[in-house]
Amino acid sequence: MSLPQVCDSGSDSALVSLKWDARFLGLAIHISAWSKDPSSQVGAVITDGNRIISLGYNGFAAGVEDSEARLRDRHCKLNLTIHAEENAMIFAKRDITGCTVYVTHPPCPRCASKLIQEEVQRIVFIAPSDDFLSRWADDLQLSYQMYQEAAIAYQVYTLEEITIDNANITMAPGGFFRQLLISYNC
């Protein structure tokens, strides 16, 4: 399946800079690591301009036991998991009309419908891997079709485009951030 890199609904918001897109997608990648899902760790960031409104990652509802047995049982896990986008919407505690949503994976049709209903202006995500597409390509086509019908702009980036250089992050030569990246072998 070929994936369009940009679908502009006609609004100027689709022209947001690569710098902020790379920063917020990088944050979504970081947030995704908080998920306990052994197969799909997804992170989401909702912004209003360059202000963070909410964060979310995929996982079970608060207080629901997230045992290894439940996480490894695909049927159980799929029924108990709240998607990253859903969690970010729940935690936003405010109207997200006109906001941008950054997600590590393309939203499924269920989440796409909710984002459209919330009247977000733009959805930005990382291009799915071939493995991901082998399982979810038909669902993703439905999401893209809904975005077009609802005039929601979306932007797709390759993982290689989400870099420190593109995010325009300043790193002091001996600073904490540089040391942290070195310790993570980045």
Secondary structure, DSSP 4 states (H G I P E B T S, - for coil): ----SEE--S-GGGG--HHHHHHHHHHHHHHHTT---SS---EEEEEETTEEEEEEE-EEPTTS---HHHHH-HHHHHHHEEPHHHHHHHHH-S--TT-EEEESSPPPHHHHHHHHHTT-SEEEEEPPPHHHHHHHHHHHHHHHHHHHHTT-EEEEE-GGG--HHHHT----TT-HHHHHHHHTT-
